[in-house]
Amino acid sequence: MELPRNSDTDHPWQWEEARWRSIVNKVRAGRSLKPAAWKNGARVAVALSFDSDHETLTLRSGDTSPSKLSQGQYGNRVAIPRILAMLARHGIPATFFVPAVVAMLYPDEQREVVASGHEIGIHGWIHEFNGRLPADEERDLQMRAADTLERVAGVRPVGIRTPSWDFSPHTLAISREMGLLYDSSLMADDEPYELLEDGEPTGIVELPVEWIRDDAVYFYMDRFSSLRPYTPPSAVLEIFKGEFDGAYRERGLFLLTMHPHIIGHRSRLSLLEELIEYIRGHEGVWFATHEEVARYCL
C-alpha cells in the first residue's frame, strides 16, 4: 500500500478519518511477547547491541571529508577491538548491526565478531534513510545488504535494525518477504511485541529501542552545528542503571543501543563496563543476543 504524502495544499488537519487511520494502522504494535519468565527462570533479559556504522554516517550524505571519515575508522581500528575484549572478559554475547558497506570495508572485523560468539544483523546498505527511498530501491538495498553480510560473515542475518531507526511504510513488507525473525527499530513498548501490518499479525518480533537507551543522544557531536555532548558519562550511567532497574523490577527486557565510534572511547567504555558489572551484581540476569531473545519470546 502506497501511503499518501503531504504537499503544500494537502494539510493533515484536513484529512478524512479513513486516511489518518490507514497511516496510523500501517505498522502497529500487536500482542505482547513478554514471557512469564526468561530462559532458565531468569528475572530479566539483557540485550546489548552495537551499531557498527563506521564511515557510513559520512558516506551516506555524499560527504568526502577525511576528518569525518577518520572518526568512522576509529570504530574499526580502536573501538571494536576494545569492545570485543571487554565482552570476552565478562563472557557476554551481543548483537552487532552492520551496514553492508562497513562489512565490505572491514570483512575481518565481521568474521571476528561471529567467531567470538556474537550476532550480526542487517543495518542497511550505506546507512541510508529508508523514508527517502522508493519502495523498490529500499527493497533492493535491504536484500543486497543481507546477501553481503552472509557472504562476508558466513551467517545469514535473521534480524534488522533500520539505519537511524528510519522505518518506512514499506520496510515491514520487505522484512516479511525476506522471512526475518525480528526487527529492532520501533518504540511502542519496553517489552517485545508482535508487529502488525494493516491490522494483520506478521509473526515478526519487535525488540523495541528508545533514544534514552542510546549512547548517541548523549555523546554525539557535529562541529559544524550547535550539536555538542552535554551529558557526562556518570550521568549517562545513572540513566542506563535506572532503565535496567526498571526492567529488573518488572521482569522485562533491558535493550541498549550503542555505537563503537561513540562508546568505544576510554571514558565511555569504562561507563559500559561499570554498567555491566552493576547488572552482573543482580541475580537472575540472562545476557543474550537479539536473536536469542526473539526466538525465546516466540
C-alpha positions as a Markdown table, in Angstrom:
| # | Residue | x | y | z |
|---|---|---|---|---|
| 1 | Met | 0.0 | 0.0 | 0.0 |
| 2 | Glu | 1.4 | 3.4 | -1.0 |
| 3 | Leu | 0.8 | 5.9 | 1.7 |
| 4 | Pro | -0.2 | 9.4 | 0.8 |
| 5 | Arg | 2.5 | 12.1 | 1.0 |
| 6 | Asn | 2.0 | 15.7 | 2.1 |
| 7 | Ser | 2.1 | 18.6 | -0.3 |
| 8 | Asp | 1.7 | 22.3 | 0.1 |
| 9 | Thr | -2.0 | 22.0 | -0.4 |
| 10 | Asp | -2.6 | 18.8 | 1.5 |
| 11 | His | -2.9 | 19.5 | 5.2 |
| 12 | Pro | -3.2 | 16.7 | 7.7 |
| 13 | Trp | -5.9 | 18.6 | 9.6 |
| 14 | Gln | -8.0 | 18.3 | 6.5 |
| 15 | Trp | -7.6 | 14.5 | 6.1 |
| 16 | Glu | -10.6 | 12.3 | 6.3 |
| 17 | Glu | -10.7 | 9.8 | 9.2 |
| 18 | Ala | -10.0 | 6.8 | 6.9 |
| 19 | Arg | -6.8 | 8.4 | 5.7 |
| 20 | Trp | -5.2 | 9.1 | 9.1 |
| 21 | Arg | -6.4 | 5.7 | 10.4 |
| 22 | Ser | -4.7 | 3.9 | 7.5 |
| 23 | Ile | -1.5 | 5.8 | 8.2 |
| 24 | Val | -1.6 | 5.0 | 11.9 |
| 25 | Asn | -2.5 | 1.3 | 11.4 |
| 26 | Lys | 0.1 | 0.6 | 8.7 |
| 27 | Val | 2.6 | -0.7 | 11.2 |
| 28 | Arg | 1.4 | -1.2 | 14.7 |
| 29 | Ala | 2.2 | -3.0 | 18.0 |
| 30 | Gly | 0.3 | -6.2 | 18.4 |
| 31 | Arg | 0.2 | -8.8 | 21.2 |
| 32 | Ser | 2.9 | -8.6 | 23.9 |
| 33 | Leu | 5.5 | -11.3 | 23.6 |
| 34 | Lys | 7.0 | -10.7 | 27.1 |
| 35 | Pro | 7.3 | -14.2 | 28.6 |
| 36 | Ala | 6.3 | -15.0 | 32.2 |
| 37 | Ala | 9.9 | -15.9 | 32.9 |
| 38 | Trp | 13.1 | -15.6 | 30.8 |
| 39 | Lys | 15.4 | -18.5 | 29.9 |
| 40 | Asn | 16.3 | -20.8 | 32.8 |
| 41 | Gly | 14.0 | -18.8 | 35.1 |
| 42 | Ala | 15.9 | -15.6 | 34.7 |
| 43 | Arg | 14.3 | -12.4 | 36.0 |
| 44 | Val | 15.5 | -10.1 | 33.3 |
| 45 | Ala | 16.9 | -10.3 | 29.8 |
| 46 | Val | 19.8 | -8.0 | 28.8 |
| 47 | Ala | 20.4 | -7.4 | 25.1 |
| 48 | Leu | 23.4 | -5.3 | 24.3 |
| 49 | Ser | 23.7 | -4.0 | 20.8 |
| 50 | Phe | 26.3 | -2.1 | 18.8 |
| 51 | Asp | 25.5 | -0.3 | 15.5 |
| 52 | Ser | 28.8 | -0.5 | 13.6 |
| 53 | Asp | 28.2 | 2.5 | 11.4 |
| 54 | His | 31.8 | 3.5 | 11.0 |
| 55 | Glu | 32.4 | 5.5 | 7.8 |
| 56 | Thr | 28.8 | 5.2 | 6.5 |
| 57 | Leu | 27.5 | 8.0 | 8.6 |
| 58 | Thr | 29.7 | 10.3 | 6.5 |
| 59 | Leu | 29.3 | 8.4 | 3.1 |
| 60 | Arg | 25.5 | 8.3 | 3.1 |
| 61 | Ser | 25.3 | 12.1 | 2.7 |
| 62 | Gly | 27.9 | 12.2 | -0.1 |
| 63 | Asp | 30.5 | 13.8 | 2.3 |
| 64 | Thr | 34.1 | 13.1 | 1.4 |
| 65 | Ser | 35.7 | 14.7 | 4.4 |
| 66 | Pro | 38.8 | 12.8 | 5.6 |
| 67 | Ser | 38.2 | 14.2 | 9.0 |
| 68 | Lys | 34.8 | 12.8 | 9.4 |
| 69 | Leu | 35.8 | 9.5 | 7.7 |
| 70 | Ser | 38.6 | 9.1 | 10.3 |
| 71 | Gln | 36.1 | 9.2 | 13.1 |
| 72 | Gly | 34.4 | 6.3 | 11.5 |
| 73 | Gln | 37.6 | 4.4 | 11.0 |
| 74 | Tyr | 38.2 | 4.8 | 14.8 |
| 75 | Gly | 35.2 | 2.5 | 15.2 |
| 76 | Asn | 37.0 | -0.3 | 13.4 |
| 77 | Arg | 40.6 | 0.4 | 14.4 |
| 78 | Val | 40.2 | 1.1 | 18.1 |
| 79 | Ala | 36.7 | 0.7 | 19.4 |
| 80 | Ile | 35.7 | -2.8 | 18.1 |
| 81 | Pro | 38.8 | -4.5 | 19.5 |
| 82 | Arg | 38.2 | -2.8 | 22.8 |
| 83 | Ile | 34.5 | -3.8 | 22.9 |
| 84 | Leu | 35.2 | -7.4 | 21.9 |
| 85 | Ala | 37.9 | -7.7 | 24.5 |
| 86 | Met | 35.5 | -6.3 | 27.2 |
| 87 | Leu | 32.7 | -8.6 | 26.2 |
| 88 | Ala | 35.1 | -11.6 | 26.3 |
| 89 | Arg | 36.3 | -10.6 | 29.8 |
| 90 | His | 32.7 | -10.8 | 31.0 |
| 91 | Gly | 31.6 | -13.7 | 28.8 |
| 92 | Ile | 28.7 | -11.7 | 27.4 |
| 93 | Pro | 27.2 | -12.1 | 23.9 |
| 94 | Ala | 26.0 | -9.1 | 21.9 |
| 95 | Thr | 24.4 | -8.1 | 18.6 |
| 96 | Phe | 26.2 | -6.0 | 16.0 |
| 97 | Phe | 24.1 | -4.3 | 13.4 |
| 98 | Val | 26.3 | -3.7 | 10.3 |
| 99 | Pro | 25.8 | -1.7 | 7.1 |
| 100 | Ala | 26.8 | -3.7 | 4.1 |
| 101 | Val | 29.4 | -1.1 | 3.1 |
| 102 | Val | 31.1 | -1.5 | 6.5 |
| 103 | Ala | 31.1 | -5.3 | 6.1 |
| 104 | Met | 32.9 | -4.8 | 2.7 |
| 105 | Leu | 35.3 | -2.3 | 4.2 |
| 106 | Tyr | 36.2 | -4.5 | 7.2 |
| 107 | Pro | 35.4 | -8.1 | 6.4 |
| 108 | Asp | 37.8 | -9.4 | 9.0 |
| 109 | Glu | 36.0 | -7.4 | 11.7 |
| 110 | Gln | 32.7 | -9.2 | 10.9 |
| 111 | Arg | 34.3 | -12.6 | 10.9 |
| 112 | Glu | 35.9 | -11.9 | 14.3 |
| 113 | Val | 32.5 | -10.7 | 15.7 |
| 114 | Val | 30.9 | -14.0 | 14.6 |
| 115 | Ala | 33.8 | -16.1 | 15.7 |
| 116 | Ser | 33.6 | -14.5 | 19.2 |
| 117 | Gly | 30.0 | -15.8 | 19.5 |
| 118 | His | 28.1 | -12.6 | 18.7 |
| 119 | Glu | 25.3 | -11.9 | 16.3 |
| 120 | Ile | 25.4 | -9.8 | 13.1 |
| 121 | Gly | 22.2 | -8.1 | 12.0 |
| 122 | Ile | 21.1 | -6.0 | 9.0 |
| 123 | His | 21.7 | -2.2 | 9.2 |
| 124 | Gly | 21.1 | -1.0 | 5.7 |
| 125 | Trp | 23.4 | -0.7 | 2.7 |
| 126 | Ile | 25.3 | 2.6 | 3.4 |
| 127 | His | 23.2 | 3.7 | 6.4 |
| 128 | Glu | 20.7 | 5.3 | 4.0 |
| 129 | Phe | 17.4 | 6.9 | 5.1 |
| 130 | Asn | 14.7 | 4.4 | 4.2 |
| 131 | Gly | 12.0 | 7.1 | 4.4 |
| 132 | Arg | 13.5 | 8.9 | 1.4 |
| 133 | Leu | 13.7 | 5.9 | -0.9 |
| 134 | Pro | 11.3 | 4.5 | -3.4 |
| 135 | Ala | 9.9 | 1.1 | -2.3 |
| 136 | Asp | 11.7 | -0.9 | -5.0 |
| 137 | Glu | 15.1 | 0.8 | -4.1 |
| 138 | Glu | 14.7 | 0.2 | -0.4 |
| 139 | Arg | 13.8 | -3.5 | -1.1 |
| 140 | Asp | 16.9 | -3.9 | -3.3 |
| 141 | Leu | 19.2 | -2.4 | -0.8 |
| 142 | Gln | 17.9 | -4.4 | 2.1 |
| 143 | Met | 18.1 | -7.7 | 0.3 |
| 144 | Arg | 21.6 | -6.9 | -1.1 |
| 145 | Ala | 22.7 | -6.0 | 2.4 |
| 146 | Ala | 21.6 | -9.3 | 3.8 |
| 147 | Asp | 23.3 | -11.2 | 1.0 |
| 148 | Thr | 26.5 | -9.2 | 1.6 |
| 149 | Leu | 26.5 | -9.9 | 5.3 |
| 150 | Glu | 26.0 | -13.6 | 4.7 |
| 151 | Arg | 28.8 | -13.7 | 2.1 |
| 152 | Val | 31.3 | -11.8 | 4.4 |
| 153 | Ala | 30.4 | -13.2 | 7.8 |
| 154 | Gly | 29.3 | -16.7 | 6.8 |
| 155 | Val | 26.0 | -16.4 | 8.6 |
| 156 | Arg | 22.6 | -15.3 | 7.2 |
| 157 | Pro | 21.2 | -12.5 | 9.4 |
| 158 | Val | 17.8 | -13.0 | 10.8 |
| 159 | Gly | 17.1 | -9.5 | 12.2 |
| 160 | Ile | 17.2 | -5.9 | 11.1 |
| 161 | Arg | 17.7 | -2.5 | 12.7 |
| 162 | Thr | 16.9 | 0.2 | 10.2 |
| 163 | Pro | 19.6 | 2.9 | 9.8 |
| 164 | Ser | 18.8 | 5.8 | 12.1 |
| 165 | Trp | 15.6 | 3.8 | 13.0 |
| 166 | Asp | 14.1 | 5.2 | 9.9 |
| 167 | Phe | 11.3 | 2.7 | 9.2 |
| 168 | Ser | 9.4 | 3.5 | 6.0 |
| 169 | Pro | 5.8 | 2.4 | 5.2 |
| 170 | His | 7.4 | -0.4 | 3.1 |
| 171 | Thr | 10.1 | -1.7 | 5.5 |
| 172 | Leu | 7.9 | -4.3 | 7.2 |
| 173 | Ala | 6.6 | -5.8 | 4.0 |
| 174 | Ile | 10.2 | -6.2 | 2.8 |
| 175 | Ser | 11.2 | -7.8 | 6.1 |
| 176 | Arg | 8.2 | -10.2 | 5.8 |
| 177 | Glu | 9.2 | -11.1 | 2.2 |
| 178 | Met | 12.7 | -11.9 | 3.5 |
| 179 | Gly | 11.4 | -14.1 | 6.3 |
| 180 | Leu | 13.2 | -12.1 | 9.0 |
| 181 | Leu | 12.7 | -13.2 | 12.6 |
| 182 | Tyr | 12.8 | -9.8 | 14.2 |
| 183 | Asp | 13.1 | -6.0 | 13.9 |
| 184 | Ser | 14.7 | -3.6 | 16.4 |
| 185 | Ser | 13.8 | -0.1 | 15.2 |
| 186 | Leu | 10.5 | 0.8 | 16.7 |
| 187 | Met | 9.4 | 2.2 | 20.1 |
| 188 | Ala | 5.8 | 1.2 | 21.0 |
| 189 | Asp | 6.7 | -0.6 | 24.2 |
| 190 | Asp | 9.5 | -1.5 | 26.6 |
| 191 | Glu | 8.9 | -5.2 | 26.1 |
| 192 | Pro | 9.0 | -7.4 | 22.9 |
| 193 | Tyr | 5.8 | -7.5 | 20.9 |
| 194 | Glu | 4.5 | -8.8 | 17.6 |
| 195 | Leu | 4.3 | -6.4 | 14.7 |
| 196 | Leu | 1.0 | -5.9 | 12.9 |
| 197 | Glu | 0.8 | -4.7 | 9.3 |
| 198 | Asp | -2.6 | -3.2 | 8.3 |
| 199 | Gly | -4.0 | -4.9 | 11.4 |
| 200 | Glu | -2.7 | -8.3 | 10.4 |
| 201 | Pro | -0.3 | -10.2 | 12.7 |
| 202 | Thr | 3.1 | -10.7 | 10.9 |
| 203 | Gly | 4.9 | -13.2 | 13.2 |
| 204 | Ile | 7.8 | -10.8 | 13.3 |
| 205 | Val | 9.1 | -9.9 | 16.8 |
| 206 | Glu | 9.8 | -6.3 | 17.6 |
| 207 | Leu | 12.6 | -5.7 | 20.1 |
| 208 | Pro | 11.9 | -2.1 | 20.9 |
| 209 | Val | 14.6 | 0.6 | 21.0 |
| 210 | Glu | 14.4 | 4.0 | 22.7 |
| 211 | Trp | 16.5 | 7.2 | 22.4 |
| 212 | Ile | 17.1 | 7.3 | 26.1 |
| 213 | Arg | 18.8 | 3.9 | 25.8 |
| 214 | Asp | 21.1 | 5.0 | 23.1 |
| 215 | Asp | 24.6 | 6.4 | 23.6 |
| 216 | Ala | 24.5 | 8.8 | 20.6 |
| 217 | Val | 21.9 | 11.2 | 22.0 |
| 218 | Tyr | 24.2 | 11.9 | 24.9 |
| 219 | Phe | 27.6 | 11.9 | 23.2 |
| 220 | Tyr | 27.3 | 12.7 | 19.5 |
| 221 | Met | 28.9 | 15.9 | 18.2 |
| 222 | Asp | 28.8 | 17.8 | 14.9 |
| 223 | Arg | 31.5 | 20.5 | 14.8 |
| 224 | Phe | 29.6 | 22.4 | 12.0 |
| 225 | Ser | 26.4 | 22.7 | 14.0 |
| 226 | Ser | 25.4 | 23.5 | 17.6 |
| 227 | Leu | 25.2 | 19.8 | 18.4 |
| 228 | Arg | 27.5 | 19.2 | 21.3 |
| 229 | Pro | 27.8 | 16.5 | 24.0 |
| 230 | Tyr | 26.2 | 17.9 | 27.2 |
| 231 | Thr | 25.9 | 14.8 | 29.4 |
| 232 | Pro | 28.9 | 13.5 | 31.4 |
| 233 | Pro | 29.4 | 9.7 | 31.3 |
| 234 | Ser | 28.5 | 9.5 | 35.0 |
| 235 | Ala | 25.0 | 10.9 | 34.3 |
| 236 | Val | 24.5 | 8.5 | 31.3 |
| 237 | Leu | 25.5 | 5.6 | 33.6 |
| 238 | Glu | 22.8 | 6.8 | 36.1 |
| 239 | Ile | 20.2 | 6.8 | 33.3 |
| 240 | Phe | 21.2 | 3.4 | 32.0 |
| 241 | Lys | 21.1 | 1.9 | 35.5 |
| 242 | Gly | 17.7 | 3.4 | 36.1 |
| 243 | Glu | 16.4 | 1.8 | 32.9 |
| 244 | Phe | 17.9 | -1.6 | 33.9 |
| 245 | Asp | 16.4 | -1.3 | 37.4 |
| 246 | Gly | 13.0 | -0.8 | 35.9 |
| 247 | Ala | 13.4 | -3.8 | 33.7 |
| 248 | Tyr | 14.6 | -5.9 | 36.6 |
| 249 | Arg | 11.7 | -4.8 | 38.8 |
| 250 | Glu | 9.2 | -5.5 | 36.0 |
| 251 | Arg | 10.9 | -8.8 | 35.0 |
| 252 | Gly | 11.3 | -7.5 | 31.5 |
| 253 | Leu | 13.8 | -6.7 | 28.8 |
| 254 | Phe | 16.7 | -4.2 | 29.0 |
| 255 | Leu | 17.9 | -3.4 | 25.5 |
| 256 | Leu | 20.8 | -1.0 | 25.0 |
| 257 | Thr | 21.9 | 0.6 | 21.7 |
| 258 | Met | 25.5 | 1.8 | 21.3 |
| 259 | His | 27.9 | 2.8 | 18.5 |
| 260 | Pro | 31.5 | 1.7 | 18.5 |
| 261 | His | 32.9 | 5.0 | 17.4 |
| 262 | Ile | 31.0 | 6.7 | 20.3 |
| 263 | Ile | 31.0 | 4.3 | 23.2 |
| 264 | Gly | 34.5 | 2.9 | 22.3 |
| 265 | His | 36.4 | 5.8 | 23.7 |
| 266 | Arg | 38.2 | 5.3 | 27.0 |
| 267 | Ser | 36.0 | 7.3 | 29.3 |
| 268 | Arg | 32.8 | 6.0 | 27.8 |
| 269 | Leu | 33.8 | 2.3 | 27.6 |
| 270 | Ser | 34.5 | 2.4 | 31.3 |
| 271 | Leu | 30.9 | 3.6 | 31.7 |
| 272 | Leu | 29.7 | 0.5 | 29.9 |
| 273 | Glu | 31.9 | -1.8 | 31.8 |
| 274 | Glu | 30.7 | -0.4 | 35.1 |
| 275 | Leu | 27.1 | -0.8 | 33.9 |
| 276 | Ile | 27.8 | -4.5 | 33.1 |
| 277 | Glu | 29.4 | -5.1 | 36.5 |
| 278 | Tyr | 26.4 | -3.4 | 38.1 |
| 279 | Ile | 24.0 | -5.7 | 36.1 |
| 280 | Arg | 26.0 | -8.8 | 36.9 |
| 281 | Gly | 25.7 | -8.0 | 40.6 |
| 282 | His | 22.0 | -8.9 | 40.3 |
| 283 | Glu | 20.7 | -12.5 | 40.5 |
| 284 | Gly | 18.7 | -13.9 | 37.6 |
| 285 | Val | 20.2 | -12.0 | 34.7 |
| 286 | Trp | 20.2 | -13.5 | 31.2 |
| 287 | Phe | 22.6 | -11.8 | 28.7 |
| 288 | Ala | 21.5 | -12.7 | 25.2 |
| 289 | Thr | 21.7 | -11.7 | 21.6 |
| 290 | His | 18.7 | -10.2 | 19.9 |
| 291 | Glu | 18.2 | -13.4 | 18.0 |
| 292 | Glu | 18.1 | -15.4 | 21.2 |
| 293 | Val | 15.6 | -13.1 | 22.8 |
| 294 | Ala | 13.3 | -13.1 | 19.8 |
| 295 | Arg | 13.4 | -16.9 | 19.5 |
| 296 | Tyr | 12.7 | -17.3 | 23.2 |
| 297 | Cys | 9.7 | -14.8 | 23.0 |
| 298 | Leu | 8.2 | -16.9 | 20.2 |
